[in-house]
């Protein structure tokens, strides 16, 4: 019997999570079944539990991003699209915290051979988010970007993609993660008291763009202080403050979803060529999902956290 993590109620965070046995149905005509080898943990996985309130959705399966092996193929999947044994990755899964899942065949991408299952599982959600963030602020080579939360999984993907575009990135981070920021081409600056002064020293000619992957009040305040054009300030965390101060916020819905789908294959190709890395900070077993979620909630991961089956 397969197993998966589900929330048994909404509004209780990880306290409502249970690791339950379940039976995976045969794939629908347009789906494939994936035997999961690695699951990417994202902050969204548990935040959604505090937003939903429809009891009909319970028990609610957790997770959206995984990598594994194709074990069954729906009757209407075009011949040659997938074959049994294909190694694939997906970030459009429902209930990815599982030993086996069904996903739409078009949402299962071939895994680059040079990536481990853990790296493949952590590639696309942060990768496409970073790509959309950059796309929305229309950067030009040579411009200076202030990146809040530079040493997290999203920040590390942003650093790499921004560097490829010829941007100079100043990344806020704790000092223990400075080397992570430097590794991907950024100039690290410690967050906390005195941040504005340190930013002026790091960018004496000014800052053109501010991207927020941290969500702190300090991040928003310094972004507004240094970037006058609010169309070039963007957060993926604080939609409330984006509305209040009239700057950009994205959550991957609407046109953003279309953009992320379109850019996915480009990011996979970059990973296959070695020009885009997925830094795995730590792995846990699938049965340790609760512990892993507590670890990432502390904000000290410094890279991707992955569950292995």
KEGULO-376017 format. One line per 8 residues: for each residue x, z, y of C-alpha. Coordinates in Angstrom, 1 decimal. Layout:
KEGULO-376017
X/Z/Y ~ ...;
//
This chain:
KEGULO-376017
0.0/0.0/0.0 ~ 1.3/-0.9/3.5 ~ 1.4/1.6/6.3 ~ 1.0/1.5/10.1 ~ 0.9/3.8/13.1 ~ -2.5/4.2/14.8 ~ -4.0/6.3/17.6 ~ -7.0/8.3/16.4;
-8.2/9.0/20.0 ~ -7.4/7.9/23.5 ~ -6.0/10.0/26.3 ~ -3.8/12.2/24.1 ~ -0.6/10.1/24.1 ~ 1.5/10.4/21.0 ~ -0.3/13.6/19.9 ~ -3.0/11.3/18.5;
-0.7/9.2/16.4 ~ -0.9/9.1/12.6 ~ 1.1/7.1/10.0 ~ -1.7/5.8/7.8 ~ -1.9/3.6/4.7 ~ -3.9/0.4/5.2 ~ -4.5/-2.9/3.4 ~ -3.4/-6.0/5.3;
-6.0/-8.8/4.9 ~ -5.0/-12.4/4.0 ~ -4.0/-14.3/7.1 ~ -6.7/-16.2/9.0 ~ -6.5/-20.0/9.0 ~ -4.2/-20.0/12.1 ~ -2.1/-17.0/11.2 ~ 0.9/-16.0/9.2;
1.6/-12.7/7.5 ~ 5.0/-11.1/8.4 ~ 6.7/-8.4/6.3 ~ 8.2/-6.4/9.1 ~ 11.8/-5.5/9.2 ~ 12.2/-4.2/12.8 ~ 9.8/-3.1/15.5 ~ 10.6/-2.9/19.2;
9.5/0.2/21.1 ~ 8.2/-0.4/24.6 ~ 6.8/2.0/27.2 ~ 3.6/0.0/27.2 ~ 2.9/0.9/23.6 ~ 1.7/4.4/24.5 ~ 0.7/3.9/28.1 ~ -2.2/1.7/26.9;
-3.6/4.8/25.1 ~ -4.3/6.4/28.4 ~ -6.0/3.3/29.8 ~ -8.4/2.5/26.9 ~ -11.5/4.5/26.3 ~ -13.6/2.4/24.0 ~ -14.1/4.5/20.8 ~ -15.0/1.3/18.9;
-11.3/0.3/19.1 ~ -10.3/3.4/17.1 ~ -8.2/3.8/15.1 ~ -6.0/1.8/17.5 ~ -2.9/0.1/16.0 ~ 0.3/0.6/18.0 ~ 2.9/-2.0/19.1 ~ 3.2/-5.6/20.0;
6.7/-6.7/19.2 ~ 8.4/-7.2/15.8 ~ 10.7/-9.3/13.6 ~ 10.5/-9.9/9.9 ~ 9.9/-12.4/7.1 ~ 6.9/-14.8/6.6 ~ 5.1/-13.9/3.3 ~ 1.8/-15.8/3.6;
0.6/-18.8/5.6 ~ -3.0/-19.5/6.8 ~ -4.7/-22.6/5.5 ~ -4.8/-24.4/8.9 ~ -1.2/-23.8/10.0 ~ 0.4/-27.3/10.4 ~ 2.6/-28.2/7.5 ~ 6.3/-27.5/8.3;
5.5/-25.1/11.1 ~ 6.4/-22.2/8.8 ~ 7.5/-21.8/5.3 ~ 7.5/-18.7/3.1 ~ 10.7/-16.8/3.7 ~ 11.1/-17.8/7.3 ~ 12.7/-15.2/9.5 ~ 10.7/-14.8/12.6;
10.1/-12.7/15.8 ~ 6.9/-12.2/17.8 ~ 5.8/-10.3/20.9 ~ 2.1/-11.2/20.6 ~ 1.4/-9.0/17.6 ~ -1.3/-6.4/17.4 ~ -0.3/-3.3/15.5 ~ 3.4/-4.1/15.2;
4.3/-0.5/14.2 ~ 3.6/-1.5/10.6 ~ 5.2/-2.6/7.4 ~ 3.2/-5.8/7.4 ~ 1.2/-7.7/10.1 ~ -0.8/-10.9/10.7 ~ -0.1/-12.9/13.8 ~ -1.0/-16.3/15.1;
1.4/-18.9/13.7 ~ 2.1/-20.2/17.2 ~ 3.2/-16.7/18.3 ~ 5.8/-16.4/15.5 ~ 9.2/-17.9/16.6 ~ 12.1/-18.7/14.4 ~ 14.7/-15.9/14.5 ~ 18.2/-17.1/15.6;
20.5/-16.6/12.7 ~ 23.1/-14.8/14.8 ~ 20.6/-12.0/15.7 ~ 19.9/-9.0/13.5 ~ 16.2/-8.2/12.9 ~ 16.6/-5.3/15.4 ~ 18.0/-7.5/18.1 ~ 15.3/-10.2/17.5;
12.5/-7.6/17.7 ~ 13.8/-6.4/21.1 ~ 14.3/-9.8/22.7 ~ 11.1/-11.3/24.1 ~ 9.0/-8.6/25.8 ~ 11.7/-7.4/28.1 ~ 13.3/-10.9/28.2 ~ 10.1/-12.6/29.4;
9.3/-9.8/31.8 ~ 12.7/-10.1/33.4 ~ 12.3/-13.9/33.6 ~ 8.9/-13.6/35.3 ~ 10.2/-11.0/37.8 ~ 13.0/-13.3/38.9 ~ 10.6/-16.3/38.9 ~ 8.2/-14.5/41.2;
10.7/-13.6/43.9 ~ 12.3/-17.1/44.0 ~ 16.0/-16.2/44.1 ~ 18.7/-18.5/45.4 ~ 22.3/-18.4/44.1 ~ 24.5/-16.1/46.2 ~ 21.7/-13.7/47.1 ~ 22.0/-9.9/46.6;
19.4/-8.2/44.4 ~ 18.7/-4.4/44.2 ~ 17.7/-3.6/40.7 ~ 16.2/-0.1/40.0 ~ 16.6/1.0/36.4 ~ 19.4/-1.3/35.7 ~ 20.6/0.4/32.5 ~ 17.3/0.3/30.6;
16.4/-2.5/28.2 ~ 14.5/-4.4/30.8 ~ 17.3/-3.8/33.4 ~ 20.0/-5.1/31.0 ~ 18.0/-8.3/30.4 ~ 17.5/-8.7/34.1 ~ 21.2/-8.3/34.8 ~ 22.1/-11.0/32.4;
19.5/-13.5/33.6 ~ 20.2/-12.8/37.3 ~ 24.0/-13.3/36.7 ~ 23.2/-16.7/35.1 ~ 21.4/-17.6/38.3 ~ 24.4/-16.8/40.4 ~ 23.0/-13.6/41.9 ~ 24.8/-10.5/42.9;
23.1/-7.5/41.4 ~ 23.4/-3.9/42.5 ~ 21.9/-1.7/39.8 ~ 20.8/1.9/40.1 ~ 21.6/4.0/37.1 ~ 22.8/7.4/36.0 ~ 26.6/7.6/35.9 ~ 26.7/7.9/32.2;
25.3/4.3/31.9 ~ 27.6/2.7/34.6 ~ 29.5/0.8/31.9 ~ 26.3/-0.7/30.6 ~ 25.6/-2.1/34.1 ~ 29.1/-3.4/34.6 ~ 29.0/-5.0/31.1 ~ 26.3/-7.4/32.2;
27.7/-8.2/35.6 ~ 26.1/-5.6/37.8 ~ 27.5/-3.2/40.4 ~ 26.4/0.3/39.4 ~ 25.2/2.8/42.0 ~ 24.0/6.3/41.2 ~ 20.4/7.0/42.0 ~ 19.4/10.3/43.6;
20.1/12.0/46.9 ~ 22.2/9.8/49.2 ~ 21.1/6.5/47.6 ~ 20.6/4.6/50.8 ~ 24.1/5.4/52.0 ~ 25.6/4.3/48.7 ~ 23.6/1.0/48.9 ~ 24.9/0.3/52.4;
28.4/0.7/51.1 ~ 27.8/-1.5/48.1 ~ 25.9/-4.3/50.1 ~ 27.3/-4.3/53.6 ~ 25.8/-7.7/54.3 ~ 22.4/-6.6/53.2 ~ 20.0/-6.9/50.3 ~ 17.7/-9.9/49.8;
15.5/-8.9/46.9 ~ 14.4/-5.6/45.3 ~ 13.2/-5.4/41.7 ~ 11.8/-2.1/40.3 ~ 12.0/-1.3/36.6 ~ 12.1/2.5/37.2 ~ 8.9/3.3/39.0 ~ 10.2/6.3/41.0;
9.2/7.0/44.6 ~ 12.9/6.7/45.5 ~ 13.0/3.2/44.1 ~ 10.0/2.1/46.1 ~ 11.2/3.8/49.3 ~ 14.6/2.2/49.2 ~ 13.2/-1.2/48.3 ~ 11.0/-1.0/51.4;
13.9/0.2/53.5 ~ 16.3/-2.6/52.6 ~ 14.0/-5.6/52.1 ~ 11.8/-6.6/55.0 ~ 10.1/-9.5/53.3 ~ 7.6/-7.8/51.0 ~ 7.1/-10.9/49.0 ~ 10.6/-10.3/47.7;
9.9/-6.8/46.5 ~ 8.5/-6.5/43.0 ~ 7.7/-3.7/40.6 ~ 6.5/-3.7/37.0 ~ 5.7/0.0/37.1 ~ 3.9/1.0/40.3 ~ 0.9/-1.2/40.8 ~ -0.7/1.5/42.9;
2.1/1.5/45.4 ~ 2.4/-2.3/45.4 ~ -1.2/-2.5/46.5 ~ -0.7/0.2/49.1 ~ 2.4/-1.4/50.7 ~ 1.6/-5.0/50.0 ~ 4.4/-6.1/47.7 ~ 4.4/-7.7/44.3;
3.4/-6.2/41.0 ~ 3.2/-8.0/37.6 ~ 1.9/-6.8/34.3 ~ 2.1/-10.0/32.1 ~ -1.5/-11.0/32.4 ~ -3.1/-14.1/33.9 ~ -0.7/-16.7/35.0 ~ 2.1/-14.3/34.1;
1.2/-14.6/30.4 ~ 1.3/-18.4/30.6 ~ 4.7/-18.2/32.2 ~ 6.1/-15.8/29.6 ~ 4.9/-18.0/26.8 ~ 6.5/-21.0/28.4 ~ 9.9/-19.3/28.9 ~ 10.1/-17.7/25.4;
11.8/-20.6/23.7 ~ 14.4/-20.8/26.5 ~ 15.2/-17.2/26.0 ~ 15.5/-17.5/22.2 ~ 17.9/-20.5/22.7 ~ 20.0/-18.3/25.1 ~ 20.1/-15.6/22.5 ~ 21.1/-18.1/19.8;
23.9/-19.4/22.0 ~ 25.2/-15.9/22.8 ~ 24.5/-16.0/26.5 ~ 21.7/-13.4/26.3 ~ 22.3/-10.2/24.4 ~ 19.9/-7.5/23.2 ~ 21.7/-4.1/23.4 ~ 20.4/-1.8/20.8;
20.8/1.8/22.0 ~ 19.5/3.5/18.9 ~ 17.4/2.8/15.8 ~ 14.9/5.0/13.9 ~ 13.0/4.6/10.7 ~ 9.4/3.4/11.0 ~ 8.2/6.8/9.8 ~ 10.0/8.4/12.8;
8.0/6.6/15.4 ~ 6.9/9.8/17.0 ~ 10.5/11.0/17.5 ~ 11.5/7.6/18.8 ~ 8.7/7.6/21.4 ~ 9.7/11.0/22.6 ~ 13.3/9.9/22.9 ~ 12.3/6.8/25.1;
10.0/8.9/27.2 ~ 12.9/11.0/28.3 ~ 14.3/7.9/30.0 ~ 17.8/8.3/28.6 ~ 18.0/5.5/26.1 ~ 20.2/3.0/28.0 ~ 19.0/0.0/25.9 ~ 16.5/-1.0/23.3;
15.1/1.5/20.8 ~ 14.0/-0.1/17.5 ~ 12.2/1.1/14.4 ~ 13.5/-0.2/11.1 ~ 11.3/-0.5/8.0;
//
